[in-house]
Amino acid sequence: MYYVGLDVHRDTSFCVIMDKAGDTIAERNLENDVLEFANFFAQCDQPMEAAMEATTDAYFIQALLTELGISVRLAHPAKLRLIAESSSKTDRSDAHLIADMLRMGRLPEAYLAPAEVRQLRELTRGRQSLVRTRTGLKNRVSALLRTYGQKCPLKDKFGKAGRAWLESLQLPTMAAMMLDIYLAVVDVLSAYIAQCDSKLREISRRDERIRRLQEIPGIAEVFGPMIIAEIGEVSRFWTKRRFVAYCGLAPIVRQSADKTYIGPLRRDCNHWLRYAFIEATHSCVKAPGRYRDYYQRKAQQHNKKVATVATARRLCRLVFALLWSGEHYQSDHAHAA
């Protein structure tokens, strides 16, 4: 068995091949090209296993190596850096380190999502990027109106009546031109977001896990697919505590002797899941029920921000329990979570 370590970049990858004894069989800086990879690995007559850091460019290299019959593992970048602190850091030394850790069975692995999970992530994350861009443009419109002292008499300036009001405004030439451009781009983005929503509904109809999550108050047609996409396989989380930490809803805790420090929320988490649960909580607490009662109690004891995170944490534990058990949501589950 040969062990391959790769330090992957946008255009090139430094590859190192080691044997069981840790001796270097071959090493080279390769262009990220199918033929160049195939020619390099053709010199090896033994089965190979490869590893690289989990980065954006790693998924293309992983697919390329899989086509060549080489199994691939992803290394957790943050954990790898903790293990591999060194004053000397080069592409070659990083590739050697990864190959060596793979050979010794000490590689801190990251989750390698299957292709269908990655495709769903592309859709949910891409949709959210479009929504953020549209929100930014709407904020630009609001700022432009404030600049010229225009106050919309309607609650929704981007609704049908609001758009009619915007089109009737008399603004200076350049401001009027930019307003027309902003609104035109908002319309284009809205059309693409609607296209994403249609695809999400189609996927939800085929995925029983998503349909079960959408029964939970606050988790609508958008957050159900997003949560499933970011989790991948719930079996990789052994406990609720690990799952809550991965979702970014667990605080930092440091304890020494009789002193305990509870700090802010962890940063090393899946920020998409944290966003999904926080936004779902905002919707959930608007409807009468145990979640709103719990939120209101926490808000009275602390403040609204603390109450939102605490309620999101409870919602997160409920999702974990339902995915593990395969049960459908019932109002009693809210109390159990």
SVG drawing of the C-alpha trace seen along z (x, -y; Angstrom):
<svg xmlns="http://www.w3.org/2000/svg" viewBox="-51 -66 64 69">
<polyline fill="none" stroke="black" stroke-width="0.4" points="0.0,0.0 1.2,-3.5 0.1,-6.6 -0.4,-9.9 -0.3,-13.3 -1.4,-16.4 -1.2,-20.1 -3.9,-21.4 -4.1,-24.9 -6.2,-26.5 -4.0,-25.6 -1.4,-23.2 -1.1,-20.4 2.1,-19.1 1.9,-15.3 4.0,-13.0 3.8,-9.2 5.1,-7.2 5.5,-3.5 4.6,-1.7 8.1,-2.4 7.7,-6.1 10.2,-6.3 9.3,-8.7 8.6,-6.9 7.9,-10.0 7.0,-13.7 6.1,-16.4 4.3,-19.7 1.4,-18.9 -1.0,-21.0 -4.6,-20.3 -5.2,-18.4 -6.6,-14.9 -3.8,-13.7 -1.0,-15.0 -2.4,-13.3 -2.9,-10.1 0.6,-10.0 2.1,-10.7 0.3,-7.9 0.7,-5.4 4.3,-4.8 2.9,-3.1 2.1,0.6 0.5,0.8 -2.9,-0.2 -2.9,-3.8 -4.8,-5.8 -4.7,-9.6 -5.4,-12.5 -5.6,-16.3 -7.0,-19.2 -10.7,-19.9 -10.7,-23.0 -12.8,-24.3 -10.3,-23.0 -10.1,-19.5 -13.5,-18.3 -12.3,-18.5 -9.1,-16.7 -11.0,-14.1 -13.3,-13.4 -10.2,-13.2 -8.4,-10.7 -11.6,-8.6 -11.7,-8.2 -8.1,-6.9 -9.2,-4.3 -7.5,-6.0 -9.6,-6.2 -9.5,-9.7 -9.8,-11.0 -10.1,-14.7 -8.1,-16.1 -9.7,-18.7 -7.7,-21.9 -7.9,-23.4 -7.1,-20.1 -4.2,-19.4 -2.7,-22.8 -2.9,-22.2 -1.0,-18.9 1.5,-20.2 2.8,-23.5 6.2,-24.1 8.4,-27.1 9.0,-25.6 5.9,-25.5 6.1,-24.8 3.9,-22.9 6.4,-20.0 6.5,-19.8 2.7,-20.0 2.3,-17.2 4.8,-15.0 3.1,-15.6 -0.3,-14.6 1.1,-11.5 2.9,-10.6 -0.1,-11.0 -2.2,-9.0 0.4,-6.2 0.4,-6.2 -3.4,-6.3 -3.2,-9.7 -5.0,-11.8 -7.7,-14.1 -10.4,-13.4 -13.2,-15.7 -16.5,-14.6 -16.4,-13.8 -20.0,-14.5 -21.4,-12.3 -22.0,-13.9 -25.7,-14.2 -25.2,-16.0 -22.7,-18.4 -25.2,-19.2 -27.9,-20.0 -25.5,-22.3 -24.8,-24.1 -28.5,-24.8 -29.2,-25.9 -26.1,-27.9 -26.4,-29.4 -30.0,-30.4 -29.0,-32.1 -26.2,-34.0 -28.8,-35.3 -31.1,-36.4 -28.2,-38.2 -27.4,-40.0 -31.0,-41.0 -31.2,-42.2 -28.1,-44.4 -29.7,-46.0 -32.9,-46.7 -30.9,-48.3 -29.2,-50.5 -32.7,-51.6 -33.7,-52.5 -30.4,-54.5 -31.0,-56.3 -34.5,-57.3 -33.3,-58.6 -30.7,-60.6 -33.4,-62.6 -35.8,-62.7 -38.3,-60.3 -40.4,-58.3 -42.5,-55.4 -46.1,-55.6 -46.5,-51.8 -45.2,-49.0 -43.6,-47.1 -42.0,-49.4 -41.1,-46.4 -44.6,-45.1 -47.0,-45.9 -48.2,-49.1 -44.8,-50.0 -43.2,-49.6 -45.8,-51.8 -44.9,-54.5 -41.2,-54.1 -41.8,-54.5 -43.7,-57.7 -40.8,-59.4 -39.2,-62.5 -35.5,-62.1 -32.3,-63.8 -31.2,-62.1 -28.4,-59.9 -30.3,-58.9 -33.3,-57.9 -31.1,-55.9 -29.5,-54.0 -33.0,-53.4 -34.1,-51.8 -31.0,-49.7 -31.4,-48.5 -35.0,-47.5 -34.3,-45.7 -31.6,-43.6 -33.9,-42.9 -36.5,-41.6 -33.9,-39.4 -32.6,-38.0 -36.2,-37.4 -36.9,-35.3 -33.8,-33.2 -34.6,-32.7 -38.1,-31.5 -36.4,-29.0 -34.3,-27.8 -37.4,-27.5 -39.2,-25.4 -36.2,-23.0 -36.1,-22.8 -39.8,-21.9 -39.2,-19.2 -36.3,-17.7 -38.4,-17.9 -41.2,-15.9 -38.6,-13.0 -36.8,-13.2 -38.8,-11.9 -36.3,-13.4 -36.9,-16.9 -40.7,-16.4 -40.5,-15.3 -38.4,-18.4 -40.8,-20.7 -43.5,-19.6 -41.6,-21.4 -42.8,-24.9 -40.5,-27.5 -38.7,-25.0 -40.2,-25.9 -39.5,-24.8 -36.1,-26.5 -34.6,-25.6 -35.6,-21.9 -33.4,-21.2 -30.6,-23.4 -30.4,-21.5 -30.4,-18.1 -27.7,-19.3 -25.4,-20.6 -25.8,-17.6 -25.3,-15.0 -25.5,-11.9 -26.8,-12.4 -25.1,-9.1 -21.7,-10.9 -22.9,-12.7 -22.8,-10.4 -24.6,-12.7 -26.9,-15.7 -24.1,-17.7 -21.8,-17.1 -24.6,-18.0 -25.4,-21.2 -21.7,-22.2 -21.4,-21.5 -24.4,-23.7 -22.7,-26.6 -25.3,-26.8 -23.0,-25.7 -21.1,-28.3 -17.4,-28.1 -16.8,-26.5 -13.5,-26.6 -13.3,-24.9 -10.4,-24.7 -10.7,-23.5 -13.7,-25.3 -13.9,-28.0 -16.0,-27.8 -16.1,-30.3 -19.0,-30.2 -18.2,-32.4 -19.8,-33.3 -20.9,-30.8 -18.2,-28.7 -16.7,-29.9 -15.5,-26.5 -18.9,-25.4 -21.1,-25.1 -22.3,-28.7 -25.0,-27.7 -26.6,-25.5 -26.4,-28.2 -28.1,-30.6 -30.8,-28.1 -31.7,-27.4 -31.6,-31.0 -33.9,-32.1 -36.2,-29.1 -36.5,-30.2 -37.5,-33.8 -40.4,-32.2 -41.2,-29.5 -41.7,-31.9 -44.3,-33.9 -46.8,-31.1 -48.5,-30.1 -47.0,-27.0 -44.3,-25.7 -41.5,-27.3 -42.9,-30.8 -43.6,-30.2 -40.0,-29.0 -38.7,-32.0 -40.7,-34.5 -39.5,-33.0 -35.9,-33.2 -36.3,-36.7 -37.7,-37.8 -34.9,-36.1 -32.1,-37.4 -32.7,-39.2 -34.0,-38.5 -30.7,-37.5 -30.0,-34.9 -33.6,-33.7 -33.3,-33.3 -30.1,-31.2 -31.6,-29.1 -34.7,-28.4 -32.6,-27.6 -30.6,-25.2 -33.8,-23.4 -35.0,-23.3 -31.6,-21.9 -31.9,-19.1 -35.4,-18.3 -34.2,-17.9 -31.4,-15.6 -33.8,-13.4 -36.3,-13.2 -33.6,-12.4 -32.2,-9.6 -35.5,-8.1 -37.2,-8.5 -40.4,-9.7 -42.7,-12.5 -43.0,-15.7 -45.7,-15.9 -46.3,-18.8 -45.1,-16.6 -41.6,-16.4 -41.1,-20.2 -41.3,-19.6 -39.0,-16.6 -36.3,-18.5"/>
</svg>
